[in-house]
Amino acid sequence: MSDLLASVERLGVRLGVTLAPGSPDYERAAEALWSASTRARSIAERAWADSAAVPDEVIDVVLSAAMRLYRNPNRFLTNQAGSFQATLAPSDFAAGDMFLAAERAVLESHKPTGALWLASTTRDDERTPTGPYDPANYVADPTNLGLGDPFYLGPIE
């Protein structure tokens, strides 16, 4: 997956585990990174095709979100096994997005500024006049009670 904003190895370091390429855990980590990378690109409205151009704070945000997805793929808020119970802060996943509010703000700060677009338009008609104006070359538009613009037919011979 070359479209990841961070490497699986860096996620493994953050998780404190060694992820062997080809293992199910490695594939799960790569999928979490892909998901976080895709969503980060969407929020920041940037392609970041060159991994060297990705800002460090974006990589940090992507790794944090991928770590949460890796550890808690089902986004449980409360989990209990026997007498052990773990509860996450509701803000971690309750918003419906994989990024926390502060992480989302970091990504939004990388949106392009000064958006200026050029809309190219063309016309299909000729740029030169078709000839001198002659009312005989036009016919009335029968729609709209004949009140529309007349149609040019060209010289009638």
C-alpha positions in Angstrom: 0.0 0.0 0.0 2.0 2.9 -1.3 -0.7 5.4 -0.5 -0.2 5.3 3.3 0.8 8.6 4.9 2.8 6.7 7.6 4.6 3.3 7.6 3.4 0.2 9.2 6.8 0.0 11.0 6.2 3.4 12.6 2.8 2.2 13.8 4.4 -1.0 15.2 6.8 1.2 17.2 3.9 3.3 18.5 2.0 0.1 19.5 5.2 -1.4 21.0 5.0 -4.6 18.9 7.0 -6.0 15.9 4.7 -6.5 12.9 6.1 -9.1 10.6 5.3 -8.4 6.9 2.7 -10.8 5.6 1.3 -11.6 9.0 -2.4 -11.0 9.8 -1.4 -8.3 12.4 0.7 -6.5 9.7 -2.2 -6.6 7.3 -4.6 -5.3 10.0 -2.2 -2.4 10.8 -1.8 -1.6 7.1 -5.6 -1.5 6.7 -5.9 0.8 9.8 -3.3 3.1 8.3 -5.0 3.1 4.9 -8.3 4.1 6.5 -6.7 6.9 8.6 -4.7 8.1 5.6 -7.7 8.2 3.3 -9.8 10.1 5.8 -6.9 12.5 6.6 -6.6 13.3 2.8 -10.3 13.9 2.7 -10.4 16.3 5.6 -7.2 18.2 4.6 -8.2 18.2 0.9 -4.7 17.3 -0.1 -3.4 14.4 -2.2 0.1 14.2 -0.7 1.3 11.8 -3.4 4.9 12.3 -2.3 5.3 10.8 1.2 8.3 13.2 1.9 5.9 16.2 1.5 3.6 15.0 4.3 4.0 17.3 7.4 5.1 15.7 10.6 2.0 16.7 12.5 -0.2 15.0 9.9 1.8 11.8 10.2 1.4 12.0 14.0 -2.4 12.4 13.7 -2.7 9.5 11.2 -0.6 7.2 13.5 -2.7 8.1 16.5 -6.0 7.3 14.7 -4.5 4.2 13.2 -3.4 3.0 16.6 -6.9 3.5 18.0 -8.4 1.6 15.0 -5.8 -1.2 15.4 -6.4 -1.6 19.2 -10.2 -1.2 19.0 -11.4 -2.1 15.4 -15.0 -2.3 16.6 -14.9 1.0 18.4 -16.2 -0.4 21.7 -16.6 2.2 24.5 -16.9 -0.5 27.2 -15.5 -4.0 27.2 -15.7 -6.5 30.0 -14.0 -9.9 30.4 -14.7 -11.5 33.8 -14.0 -9.0 36.5 -11.9 -6.8 34.2 -13.6 -3.9 32.6 -12.1 -1.3 30.3 -13.9 1.9 29.4 -12.7 4.4 26.9 -13.5 8.1 27.0 -16.7 8.6 24.9 -14.9 11.3 22.9 -12.6 8.7 21.4 -15.2 7.3 19.1 -18.6 8.8 19.9 -18.3 11.6 17.4 -18.5 9.0 14.6 -15.2 10.0 13.1 -11.8 8.3 13.7 -10.2 11.6 14.5 -10.5 13.5 17.7 -11.6 17.2 17.5 -8.0 18.4 18.0 -6.7 16.0 15.4 -9.3 17.1 13.0 -8.3 20.7 13.6 -4.7 19.8 12.7 -5.8 18.3 9.5 -8.1 21.2 8.6 -5.2 23.6 9.2 -3.5 22.0 6.1 -6.3 22.7 3.7 -5.3 24.7 0.7 -5.8 28.5 1.2 -6.6 31.1 -1.2 -8.6 28.8 -3.4 -8.9 30.3 -6.8 -10.2 28.3 -9.7 -10.2 29.0 -13.4 -13.4 27.9 -15.2 -12.7 27.5 -18.9 -15.7 28.0 -21.2 -16.0 27.8 -24.9 -18.7 28.5 -27.5 -19.5 26.4 -30.4 -20.4 29.2 -32.8 -18.0 30.8 -35.2 -16.0 33.8 -34.0 -16.4 35.7 -37.3 -19.6 37.2 -38.5 -21.6 35.0 -40.9 -22.3 37.9 -43.2 -24.2 41.1 -43.4 -27.4 41.2 -41.6 -30.3 40.3 -43.9 -33.7 39.7 -42.4 -34.4 37.2 -45.2 -31.7 34.9 -43.6 -33.7 34.6 -40.4 -36.9 32.8 -39.5 -39.2 33.5 -36.5 -39.1 31.1 -33.5 -42.6 29.5 -33.5 -42.3 28.6 -29.7 -43.4 31.1 -27.1 -45.9 32.8 -29.4 -43.1 33.8 -31.8 -41.5 36.1 -29.2 -38.2 34.2 -29.0 -35.0 35.0 -30.9 -35.1 34.3 -34.6 -33.1 31.4 -36.0 -30.4 32.1 -38.5 -30.8 29.9 -41.6 -28.2 31.4 -43.8 -28.8 32.8 -47.3 -31.9 31.4 -48.8 -31.3 30.6 -52.5 
